[in-house]
């Protein structure tokens, strides 16, 4: 016979323990706290949920949204050498910020309680199934075929040049290895299709623009724009065609003064060392000038003269072909009335020689003289402005011993060169309609002659010495150009 106390113990065991077990079963009062879910939803664990406390290894999870950056990086922390390294250590898509008015967030792409972007805006571990019955790549909230996910939010960045954006859904010449090696992707809808992810990557970019390659550091790596467009866009290898473009990846030097901002207040973009880069003049998204994706409209040459301010006096002068010859065409077949004052003579991309000439030249000789003769020749738009009966010899080198310091000389390509020869631009500055002389009473400023400052003092004198003033006064008089006119002989010192 069992002792009474043993019987009491059985009663306690059969009565109390089932109630304790029952209490443990009912304790969660929430969704299933399986191991898979509680890795992220750890506040669902009964200990955290019922006791509302943290542990030395886990902070108390107050935020009901588990897709915060801190939560995602608790696993994707770069500790393993794979894609997680890019997510944690390299620039990527912003989180924790409120989307701008240029972005449209779909309803099924949730923001956090403050309306800010989080990892969970685009990603979810509860990814839907794709057509092939597999999880959508990278647990995205929607498929990203040919950057379709990017376009759901960044719709204003699409539409091509008509919308002021870089074209997408068009074919490139090839899949450029430098872009592919940097993580850029090409689409499958067309051969070598340009998509958002050709230039951008949501994780692992080189800067906060999420670009696969730099656009501002030409010294250390491939420049993204130049991979496809090269350093000389629009240039043909055919030697009979135009073959020059605006210089890139170098400091502007003394030829131009780069402002800090454009006329509308937008900052001027330069390379990391102050170099001129494609992005200085072009803007791949939200461009002001949609035809060429320029940072601002080039009306009246504003984009050019913003840097080349010294050439701005040409606007409104007789060398502004919009005024003097509006129907004159450049090599692209565009009339001067359609262009700014610069594009009648210069092409930023595809012009000839170092000065990017945009005109069809006539005859032979050095580039500056031949270019002038494209207008100043019989039968052409400036035939009325020709030297009367005589012109200074072209292509002449300075006599030995003469100093070239004050005299601009030019080589056959039109580039200023100390050992070059005399050309039209030696005496004339085609951008400035008159020399900047003092307002001396009775002095003739020779409006629209485009002569350089104090020509007889600083240009003629280099070759003609003390006779330069006498030569200058009589040589260019109309009556002294006539064959029957006896040219006056200068007074010589004895």
FITI-639494 format. One record per residue (C-alpha): residue number from 0; residue in three letters; z, x, y. Coordinates in steps of 0.5 Angstrom, whole numbers, plus 500, padded with zeros to 3 digits. Layout:
N
PT   n res   z   x   y
PT NUM ala   Z   X   Y
...
***
This chain:
494
PT   n res   z   x   y
PT   0 unk 500 500 500
PT   1 unk 498 503 507
PT   2 unk 503 504 512
PT   3 unk 503 499 518
PT   4 unk 501 504 523
PT   5 unk 495 506 519
PT   6 unk 493 499 519
PT   7 unk 494 499 527
PT   8 unk 489 505 528
PT   9 unk 484 501 524
PT  10 unk 485 495 529
PT  11 unk 484 500 535
PT  12 unk 478 503 532
PT  13 unk 474 497 530
PT  14 unk 476 493 537
PT  15 unk 476 499 542
PT  16 unk 470 503 540
PT  17 unk 465 498 540
PT  18 unk 466 496 547
PT  19 unk 466 503 549
PT  20 unk 459 504 546
PT  21 unk 457 497 549
PT  22 unk 459 500 556
PT  23 unk 455 506 555
PT  24 unk 449 502 553
PT  25 unk 449 498 559
PT  26 unk 451 503 564
PT  27 unk 444 505 567
PT  28 unk 442 498 569
PT  29 unk 435 501 571
PT  30 unk 429 503 568
PT  31 unk 428 507 562
PT  32 unk 432 514 563
PT  33 unk 427 518 558
PT  34 unk 427 525 559
PT  35 unk 420 525 561
PT  36 unk 421 521 567
PT  37 unk 428 524 569
PT  38 unk 425 531 570
PT  39 unk 422 528 577
PT  40 unk 427 521 577
PT  41 unk 433 525 576
PT  42 unk 437 520 580
PT  43 unk 435 515 574
PT  44 unk 440 519 570
PT  45 unk 446 515 569
PT  46 unk 451 520 571
PT  47 unk 447 521 578
PT  48 unk 446 513 579
PT  49 unk 453 511 577
PT  50 unk 457 517 580
PT  51 unk 453 518 586
PT  52 unk 454 525 586
PT  53 unk 450 532 585
PT  54 unk 451 538 581
PT  55 unk 451 546 582
PT  56 unk 444 545 579
PT  57 unk 441 539 582
PT  58 unk 442 536 589
PT  59 unk 443 528 590
PT  60 unk 437 525 590
PT  61 unk 437 520 596
PT  62 unk 430 519 598
PT  63 unk 427 514 593
PT  64 unk 420 517 594
PT  65 unk 420 523 589
PT  66 unk 413 526 591
PT  67 unk 416 530 597
PT  68 unk 414 537 597
PT  69 unk 420 540 595
PT  70 unk 420 536 589
PT  71 unk 413 538 587
PT  72 unk 415 545 589
PT  73 unk 421 545 584
PT  74 unk 416 546 578
PT  75 unk 409 548 582
PT  76 unk 413 554 585
PT  77 unk 408 560 583
PT  78 unk 413 563 578
PT  79 unk 407 563 573
PT  80 unk 400 566 575
PT  81 unk 396 560 575
PT  82 unk 394 555 580
PT  83 unk 401 554 582
PT  84 unk 401 560 586
PT  85 unk 396 557 590
PT  86 unk 400 551 591
PT  87 unk 406 555 593
PT  88 unk 404 561 597
PT  89 unk 397 560 600
PT  90 unk 395 555 606
PT  91 unk 394 548 604
PT  92 unk 393 541 606
PT  93 unk 399 539 611
PT  94 unk 405 535 609
PT  95 unk 410 533 613
PT  96 unk 406 531 619
PT  97 unk 403 524 621
PT  98 unk 396 523 620
PT  99 unk 392 524 627
PT 100 unk 387 518 629
PT 101 unk 381 522 626
PT 102 unk 384 520 619
PT 103 unk 384 514 616
PT 104 unk 389 513 610
PT 105 unk 388 508 605
PT 106 unk 393 503 603
PT 107 unk 394 506 596
PT 108 unk 395 513 599
PT 109 unk 403 512 600
PT 110 unk 406 516 606
PT 111 unk 413 517 606
PT 112 unk 418 513 610
PT 113 unk 417 517 616
PT 114 unk 409 515 616
PT 115 unk 408 523 614
PT 116 unk 404 526 609
PT 117 unk 407 528 602
PT 118 unk 404 531 596
PT 119 unk 405 524 593
PT 120 unk 400 521 598
PT 121 unk 394 524 594
PT 122 unk 397 526 587
PT 123 unk 401 522 582
PT 124 unk 404 523 575
PT 125 unk 402 516 573
PT 126 unk 395 518 574
PT 127 unk 389 512 572
PT 128 unk 384 514 567
PT 129 unk 378 516 568
PT 130 unk 371 514 565
PT 131 unk 372 519 559
PT 132 unk 379 516 558
PT 133 unk 382 522 560
PT 134 unk 387 523 566
PT 135 unk 384 524 573
PT 136 unk 384 531 575
PT 137 unk 390 534 578
PT 138 unk 393 527 577
PT 139 unk 389 525 583
PT 140 unk 390 518 586
PT 141 unk 383 517 585
PT 142 unk 377 521 582
PT 143 unk 374 526 587
PT 144 unk 367 526 585
PT 145 unk 363 531 590
PT 146 unk 369 530 595
PT 147 unk 369 523 594
PT 148 unk 377 523 595
PT 149 unk 376 527 601
PT 150 unk 372 522 605
PT 151 unk 376 516 603
PT 152 unk 381 519 609
PT 153 unk 376 524 613
PT 154 unk 371 519 614
PT 155 unk 370 521 621
PT 156 unk 368 528 618
PT 157 unk 362 525 615
PT 158 unk 355 523 617
PT 159 unk 352 529 619
PT 160 unk 349 532 625
PT 161 unk 348 525 628
PT 162 unk 355 524 628
PT 163 unk 357 531 630
PT 164 unk 359 534 624
PT 165 unk 356 539 619
PT 166 unk 351 536 614
PT 167 unk 354 534 607
PT 168 unk 350 531 601
PT 169 unk 344 536 602
PT 170 unk 342 541 598
PT 171 unk 343 549 600
PT 172 unk 338 554 598
PT 173 unk 342 556 592
PT 174 unk 350 557 590
PT 175 unk 352 562 594
PT 176 unk 356 567 590
PT 177 unk 361 569 595
PT 178 unk 363 562 596
PT 179 unk 364 560 589
PT 180 unk 368 567 588
PT 181 unk 373 564 593
PT 182 unk 374 557 590
PT 183 unk 368 553 594
PT 184 unk 365 548 590
PT 185 unk 358 545 590
PT 186 unk 356 538 588
PT 187 unk 352 535 582
PT 188 unk 349 529 586
PT 189 unk 343 534 588
PT 190 unk 341 541 587
PT 191 unk 346 546 590
PT 192 unk 349 540 594
PT 193 unk 353 541 600
PT 194 unk 360 537 599
PT 195 unk 367 538 603
PT 196 unk 369 543 598
PT 197 unk 364 547 599
PT 198 unk 367 550 605
PT 199 unk 374 547 604
PT 200 unk 379 547 599
PT 201 unk 386 543 599
PT 202 unk 390 548 596
PT 203 unk 389 556 597
PT 204 unk 385 556 603
PT 205 unk 385 562 608
PT 206 unk 388 559 614
PT 207 unk 391 552 616
PT 208 unk 383 549 616
PT 209 unk 383 550 609
PT 210 unk 377 554 609
PT 211 unk 375 558 603
PT 212 unk 373 564 607
PT 213 unk 375 566 614
PT 214 unk 371 564 620
PT 215 unk 374 569 625
PT 216 unk 375 575 621
PT 217 unk 368 579 620
PT 218 unk 372 586 619
PT 219 unk 375 584 612
PT 220 unk 371 579 609
PT 221 unk 365 575 608
PT 222 unk 365 570 614
PT 223 unk 364 563 611
PT 224 unk 358 561 616
PT 225 unk 354 567 615
PT 226 unk 354 567 607
PT 227 unk 349 561 608
PT 228 unk 346 562 615
PT 229 unk 346 570 615
PT 230 unk 348 574 622
PT 231 unk 341 572 624
PT 232 unk 340 565 623
PT 233 unk 333 562 624
PT 234 unk 330 569 624
PT 235 unk 324 570 619
PT 236 unk 322 576 615
PT 237 unk 315 575 617
PT 238 unk 314 581 623
PT 239 unk 309 577 626
PT 240 unk 314 571 628
PT 241 unk 320 571 632
PT 242 unk 326 575 629
PT 243 unk 332 576 633
PT 244 unk 338 572 634
PT 245 unk 344 572 639
PT 246 unk 349 578 637
PT 247 unk 355 576 632
PT 248 unk 361 580 630
PT 249 unk 362 584 636
PT 250 unk 365 585 642
PT 251 unk 361 582 648
PT 252 unk 362 588 652
PT 253 unk 359 588 660
PT 254 unk 353 583 659
PT 255 unk 358 577 659
PT 256 unk 364 575 661
PT 257 unk 368 570 656
PT 258 unk 372 565 659
PT 259 unk 378 562 656
PT 260 unk 376 555 655
PT 261 unk 370 551 656
PT 262 unk 368 546 662
PT 263 unk 372 540 658
PT 264 unk 378 544 657
PT 265 unk 377 546 650
PT 266 unk 379 553 648
PT 267 unk 374 558 647
PT 268 unk 374 561 639
PT 269 unk 373 568 638
PT 270 unk 374 573 632
PT 271 unk 381 576 631
PT 272 unk 379 582 635
PT 273 unk 376 578 640
PT 274 unk 369 578 637
PT 275 unk 363 573 638
PT 276 unk 363 569 632
PT 277 unk 359 563 630
PT 278 unk 365 558 632
PT 279 unk 365 561 639
PT 280 unk 359 556 640
PT 281 unk 358 552 635
PT 282 unk 363 546 632
PT 283 unk 362 544 625
PT 284 unk 366 537 626
PT 285 unk 366 533 632
PT 286 unk 361 537 636
PT 287 unk 360 535 643
PT 288 unk 352 537 642
PT 289 unk 350 533 636
PT 290 unk 343 536 635
PT 291 unk 346 544 634
PT 292 unk 353 542 633
PT 293 unk 355 546 640
PT 294 unk 362 546 643
PT 295 unk 359 543 649
PT 296 unk 353 540 652
PT 297 unk 348 545 654
PT 298 unk 345 541 660
PT 299 unk 343 546 666
PT 300 unk 344 552 661
PT 301 unk 352 551 662
PT 302 unk 353 554 655
PT 303 unk 350 560 657
PT 304 unk 352 561 664
PT 305 unk 359 560 662
PT 306 unk 359 567 659
PT 307 unk 353 570 663
PT 308 unk 355 568 670
PT 309 unk 351 573 673
PT 310 unk 345 570 671
PT 311 unk 346 563 674
PT 312 unk 343 564 680
PT 313 unk 336 562 676
PT 314 unk 338 555 676
PT 315 unk 334 551 681
PT 316 unk 330 557 683
PT 317 unk 322 558 682
PT 318 unk 324 561 675
PT 319 unk 327 555 673
PT 320 unk 321 552 670
PT 321 unk 324 545 670
PT 322 unk 322 545 677
PT 323 unk 316 550 678
PT 324 unk 313 548 671
PT 325 unk 316 542 667
PT 326 unk 310 542 663
PT 327 unk 310 549 660
PT 328 unk 312 550 653
PT 329 unk 316 555 649
PT 330 unk 314 557 642
PT 331 unk 317 551 639
PT 332 unk 313 547 643
PT 333 unk 318 544 647
PT 334 unk 317 543 655
PT 335 unk 321 546 660
PT 336 unk 323 539 663
PT 337 unk 326 538 656
PT 338 unk 330 544 656
PT 339 unk 335 548 660
PT 340 unk 333 553 665
PT 341 unk 335 559 659
PT 342 unk 331 556 653
PT 343 unk 324 556 657
PT 344 unk 325 564 656
PT 345 unk 330 565 651
PT 346 unk 332 562 644
PT 347 unk 339 563 641
PT 348 unk 336 563 634
PT 349 unk 329 565 632
PT 350 unk 327 569 639
PT 351 unk 323 575 639
PT 352 unk 326 582 640
PT 353 unk 333 584 643
PT 354 unk 332 579 649
PT 355 unk 331 573 644
PT 356 unk 324 571 648
PT 357 unk 322 564 647
PT 358 unk 315 565 650
PT 359 unk 308 566 648
PT 360 unk 306 573 651
PT 361 unk 299 575 653
PT 362 unk 296 582 653
PT 363 unk 299 588 651
PT 364 unk 305 593 653
PT 365 unk 312 593 654
PT 366 unk 316 587 652
PT 367 unk 319 585 660
PT 368 unk 312 586 663
PT 369 unk 308 582 657
PT 370 unk 313 576 658
PT 371 unk 312 576 665
PT 372 unk 305 576 664
PT 373 unk 306 569 660
PT 374 unk 306 566 667
PT 375 unk 304 571 672
PT 376 unk 297 571 669
PT 377 unk 290 568 671
PT 378 unk 290 561 668
PT 379 unk 297 560 667
PT 380 unk 303 557 670
PT 381 unk 305 562 675
PT 382 unk 298 564 677
PT 383 unk 299 563 684
PT 384 unk 305 568 684
PT 385 unk 301 574 682
PT 386 unk 301 581 686
PT 387 unk 295 581 691
PT 388 unk 290 587 689
PT 389 unk 295 592 687
PT 390 unk 301 593 682
PT 391 unk 306 598 681
PT 392 unk 304 602 675
PT 393 unk 307 599 668
PT 394 unk 310 604 662
PT 395 unk 311 610 667
PT 396 unk 316 615 665
PT 397 unk 320 618 670
PT 398 unk 318 625 673
PT 399 unk 322 630 669
PT 400 unk 329 632 673
PT 401 unk 329 625 676
PT 402 unk 336 621 675
PT 403 unk 335 615 672
PT 404 unk 342 612 674
PT 405 unk 340 607 679
PT 406 unk 333 605 676
PT 407 unk 333 600 670
PT 408 unk 328 603 665
PT 409 unk 326 599 659
PT 410 unk 323 601 652
PT 411 unk 318 597 648
PT 412 unk 322 592 646
PT 413 unk 325 590 652
PT 414 unk 332 593 652
PT 415 unk 334 597 658
PT 416 unk 334 604 656
PT 417 unk 335 610 660
PT 418 unk 329 614 657
PT 419 unk 325 608 658
PT 420 unk 319 607 662
PT 421 unk 318 602 669
PT 422 unk 317 595 668
PT 423 unk 317 589 672
PT 424 unk 324 588 671
PT 425 unk 325 595 674
PT 426 unk 324 592 681
PT 427 unk 325 585 680
PT 428 unk 331 581 677
PT 429 unk 328 575 674
PT 430 unk 335 571 674
PT 431 unk 336 572 682
PT 432 unk 331 569 687
PT 433 unk 333 574 693
PT 434 unk 337 581 694
PT 435 unk 344 580 696
PT 436 unk 343 583 703
PT 437 unk 348 583 709
PT 438 unk 346 577 714
PT 439 unk 343 582 719
PT 440 unk 340 579 725
PT 441 unk 332 579 724
PT 442 unk 333 581 717
PT 443 unk 328 578 712
PT 444 unk 332 577 705
PT 445 unk 325 575 702
PT 446 unk 327 569 698
PT 447 unk 324 568 691
PT 448 unk 322 575 691
PT 449 unk 327 576 686
PT 450 unk 327 584 688
PT 451 unk 333 588 686
PT 452 unk 339 589 691
PT 453 unk 336 594 697
PT 454 unk 330 596 692
PT 455 unk 328 601 697
PT 456 unk 334 605 697
PT 457 unk 337 605 690
PT 458 unk 330 604 686
PT 459 unk 324 607 689
PT 460 unk 328 612 692
PT 461 unk 330 615 685
PT 462 unk 322 617 684
PT 463 unk 320 617 691
PT 464 unk 326 620 695
PT 465 unk 326 620 702
PT 466 unk 319 617 703
PT 467 unk 321 611 699
PT 468 unk 323 607 705
PT 469 unk 316 608 708
PT 470 unk 313 607 702
PT 471 unk 317 600 701
PT 472 unk 315 598 708
PT 473 unk 307 599 707
PT 474 unk 306 599 700
PT 475 unk 307 591 699
PT 476 unk 304 589 705
PT 477 unk 298 584 704
PT 478 unk 293 588 709
PT 479 unk 295 595 706
PT 480 unk 293 592 699
PT 481 unk 286 591 701
PT 482 unk 281 597 699
PT 483 unk 278 598 706
PT 484 unk 285 599 709
PT 485 unk 287 606 710
PT 486 unk 294 607 707
PT 487 unk 299 610 713
PT 488 unk 301 617 711
PT 489 unk 309 618 712
PT 490 unk 312 623 716
PT 491 unk 314 629 713
PT 492 unk 320 634 715
PT 493 unk 317 641 717
***
